[in-house]
Amino acid sequence: MSRDKLAIDGGVPIRDQPLPPMYPGGMAIGEEEKQAVLAVLEDKSLFRYRSISGSPSRVAAFEQKFAEHMGARFGLAVSSGTAALHTGLVALGIGPGDEVIIPAYTFIASAGAVIAARAVPIIAEVDDSLTLDPDDLERHLTPRTRAIMPVHMRGAPCDMDRVIAFARRNGLRVIEDVAQADGASYHGQRLGTFGDVGAFSLQYHKVITTGEGGAVLTDDPVLYERANIFHDGAGGFFGSRRQPVPVSFFPGLNYRMSEIAGALALVQLNRLEWLLRTMRSRKARIRAAIEPTMREKGLHFRRLHDPEGEAAVALILLMPTAGQAREMARALTAENIGAGSLFSEAIPDWHVAFHWKHILTRATPTADGCPFRCPLYDGDPRYSEDMAPRTLDLLGRSVHVNVSPLLTETDADQIGEGIVKVLNALRWQPF
Ligand SMILES: *Cc1c(COP(=O)(O)O)cnc(C)c1O
């Protein structure tokens, strides 16, 4: 049987097994994590402010190391990426009556955190990097706009020079959602250090993980102090105020990280650069293998605003039509190269604003309808399924393949071979 016949048409698949799982830090868990967690248990010191053994807090050590690693003055560990966003927004003073511009392609938590802060998310288009389009900001500017939330989706940096310039020009704050891009950078500077606040996730699907967890970065001592107060409503009692700046207390919540998560986070942070290096190297190998065919067919990858800095967690090709993207993803998956398009009306996916039905209908947990119907809010977010048509078009035409750090060089070569095989076999007219 010919090697060229697609597996989807009954041919022999390029690989005899599916790709390895995509939990970069999660799959890297080893002896160091076990020892670190056991040490916390042996100490019986699970709470950062009460060390029974006298060992210093692992959470505090992580906060310091994380901030140093990323190049920020202050780091605050929290219980999730959503908590990091919520804490960052509250630190910035964003609340009732305010609007925050977010992209139409991001996990629903970006919007949920804005609503939890009792502000209104305004949904803008992405550009062909699949991150917030700086050219679509002006259109959404109102007297109520307070902040912009660029989201570095699938490891790729937003066009930060232009996002920051727009924010400065218009007196807006910037909170970066770095949940999918832990450790990635833009022109040599780590993501999460461009905005007033950077919010990270350490959830299991992210680059490094503590199962659930997150972190906030900022250079501003007042923002840090406000974040600290909010993330730990009991913090004043336990004497957690670490930066003596004159900020008055207000009621907070409990988004603290536990010492077990802190111990894990320290070990995972040590793995970060190796994970990034491996993903970048495997992705470069796949790219090099498919580039000639891509060029020949007139196809493009998603744009990367900094190809060297991206986390390289995924390879994303843009096809001429959504039908072709779906066909390509199906054919690749049959070759045991798991792939998907990034948007379909038929497949609910809370990474695309189109599918946020309960947000588009402004559902709220109480009947008063705050923050959408609120005496302090006189705007109209004008939500609809077709509010970001360019985003849906780009996502629908995208073919997405994970680049796991578990890929061997042989795996990477097979992915390259499989993509070339499918691109050559499918008869698409004309490119
Ligand atoms: C995962 C994710 C979040 C939320 O992080 P959690 O730790 O799951 O709360 C926020 N934004 C984006 C873009 C994400 O991918």
The ligand as an SDF file (V2000), in Angstrom:
LIG
                    3D

 15 15  0  0  0  0  0  0  0  0999 V2000
   -6.3810   28.6030   32.3560 C   0  0  0  0  0  0  0  0  0  0  0  0
   -6.6330   30.0180   32.0140 C   0  0  0  0  0  0  0  0  0  0  0  0
   -7.0880   30.9470   32.9640 C   0  0  0  0  0  0  0  0  0  0  0  0
   -7.5370   30.5300   34.3340 C   0  0  0  0  0  0  0  0  0  0  0  0
   -6.5710   29.8810   35.0790 O   0  0  0  0  0  0  0  0  0  0  0  0
   -7.0720   28.8720   36.2480 P   0  0  0  0  0  0  0  0  0  0  0  0
   -5.7990   28.5680   36.9800 O   0  0  0  0  0  0  0  0  0  0  0  0
   -7.6510   27.6920   35.5700 O   0  0  0  0  0  0  0  0  0  0  0  0
   -8.0450   29.6090   37.0850 O   0  0  0  0  0  0  0  0  0  0  0  0
   -7.2250   32.2580   32.5880 C   0  0  0  0  0  0  0  0  0  0  0  0
   -6.9370   32.6650   31.3420 N   0  0  0  0  0  0  0  0  0  0  0  0
   -6.5040   31.8100   30.3870 C   0  0  0  0  0  0  0  0  0  0  0  0
   -6.1700   32.3440   29.0410 C   0  0  0  0  0  0  0  0  0  0  0  0
   -6.3550   30.4540   30.6860 C   0  0  0  0  0  0  0  0  0  0  0  0
   -5.9500   29.6250   29.7280 O   0  0  0  0  0  0  0  0  0  0  0  0
  1  2  1  0
  2  3  1  0
  2 14  2  0
  3  4  1  0
  3 10  2  0
  4  5  1  0
  5  6  1  0
  6  7  2  0
  6  8  1  0
  6  9  1  0
 10 11  1  0
 11 12  2  0
 12 13  1  0
 12 14  1  0
 14 15  1  0
M  END
$$$$
